[in-house]
Amino acid sequence: MKNRCAVFVLLLVMSLASSCAMLGPLDPAYESLDRGRALFHQGHFADAVPHLERATRENPELGEAYFYLGRAYLSQSKWRAAIAPLRTAFRLAPREAQQEIVNLILDATFAAALSDFNLGGESSRSDRGKDFL
């Protein structure tokens, strides 16, 4: 009798554990992430953004959604917009992924600074004269 009870409890625990493991993919955030990630990998960065933003709203602990959102912004040269999701991705990422995210944050920060200063750009030279007129 004890063996049957132990087997029943073990089967119950295993079924509960496996059903909990399946909850992640059923989370609507994963559907949004999958759609955004697919669009990102197809090169449709602007189209991926709304799906990735939705995934971050649906599950604020889904670091991969923030990571791809930041990368989608970087791919569109939206440097400043990329920094916040990349910082969140860093906070949520496992230690072994953090260095890659730090590199992306540094790239975005430097690109934003260069964009602000428009170093060596023709438009900055031609605009300077307009300030004095």
C-alpha positions in Angstrom: 0.0 0.0 0.0 2.8 2.4 0.9 4.5 1.7 -2.5 1.3 2.5 -4.4 0.9 5.7 -2.4 4.6 6.7 -3.0 4.2 6.0 -6.7 1.0 8.1 -6.8 2.7 11.0 -5.0 5.8 10.7 -7.3 3.6 10.8 -10.4 1.6 13.7 -9.0 4.8 15.7 -8.3 6.2 14.9 -11.7 3.0 15.9 -13.5 2.9 19.2 -11.6 6.5 19.9 -12.3 6.2 19.3 -16.0 3.0 21.4 -16.2 4.8 24.3 -14.4 7.7 23.9 -16.9 5.1 24.2 -19.7 3.7 27.5 -18.4 6.5 29.5 -19.8 5.7 28.8 -23.5 2.0 29.4 -22.8 2.8 32.8 -21.4 1.6 35.4 -24.1 4.9 37.2 -23.7 6.7 34.2 -25.3 4.4 34.4 -28.3 5.2 38.1 -28.7 8.9 37.4 -28.2 8.9 34.7 -30.8 7.1 36.9 -33.4 9.5 39.8 -32.6 12.5 37.6 -32.8 11.4 36.1 -36.1 10.9 39.6 -37.6 14.3 40.7 -36.2 16.1 37.7 -37.8 14.4 38.5 -41.1 15.8 42.0 -41.0 12.4 43.7 -40.3 13.7 45.6 -37.2 10.9 48.3 -37.1 8.2 45.6 -37.4 9.8 43.6 -34.6 9.7 46.5 -32.1 6.0 46.5 -31.2 6.1 42.7 -30.6 9.2 43.0 -28.4 7.7 45.9 -26.5 4.5 43.9 -25.9 6.6 41.0 -24.6 8.3 43.3 -22.1 5.0 44.6 -20.9 3.5 41.1 -20.7 6.4 39.7 -18.8 8.8 42.4 -17.3 11.2 39.6 -16.3 11.8 38.3 -19.8 15.3 39.5 -20.4 15.6 38.1 -23.9 12.7 40.4 -25.0 14.7 43.4 -23.7 17.8 42.2 -25.4 16.2 41.8 -28.8 14.3 45.2 -28.4 17.7 46.9 -27.7 19.2 45.2 -30.7 16.3 46.1 -32.9 16.7 49.8 -31.9 20.5 49.6 -32.6 19.8 48.1 -36.1 17.7 51.2 -36.8 20.4 53.6 -35.5 18.1 54.6 -32.6 21.0 54.7 -30.2 19.3 56.4 -27.2 16.2 54.2 -27.4 18.5 51.1 -27.3 20.2 51.9 -24.0 17.3 51.4 -21.6 16.2 48.0 -22.8 19.8 46.8 -23.0 20.4 47.9 -19.4 17.3 45.9 -18.3 18.5 42.9 -20.3 21.9 43.2 -18.5 20.2 43.2 -15.2 18.1 40.1 -16.0 20.8 38.2 -18.0 22.8 35.3 -16.6 26.4 36.3 -15.9 27.8 34.6 -19.0 25.7 36.8 -21.3 26.3 40.1 -19.5 29.6 40.9 -21.3 27.9 40.9 -24.8 25.2 43.2 -23.4 27.8 45.6 -21.9 29.5 45.8 -25.3 26.1 46.7 -27.0 25.4 49.3 -24.3 28.8 50.9 -24.9 28.3 50.9 -28.7 24.9 52.5 -28.3 26.3 55.1 -25.8 29.2 56.1 -28.1 27.0 56.2 -31.2 24.5 58.4 -29.4 27.3 60.7 -28.3 28.8 60.9 -31.8 25.3 61.5 -33.3 24.7 64.3 -30.8 28.0 66.0 -31.7 27.8 65.0 -35.3 31.6 64.8 -35.5 32.9 65.8 -38.9 29.5 66.1 -40.4 28.8 68.6 -43.2 25.5 69.6 -41.6 27.2 70.8 -38.4 29.5 73.1 -40.4 26.7 74.6 -42.5 24.5 75.0 -39.5 27.1 76.9 -37.5 26.9 79.9 -39.8 23.1 80.1 -39.4 23.5 80.8 -35.6 25.3 84.0 -36.3 22.9 85.5 -38.9 
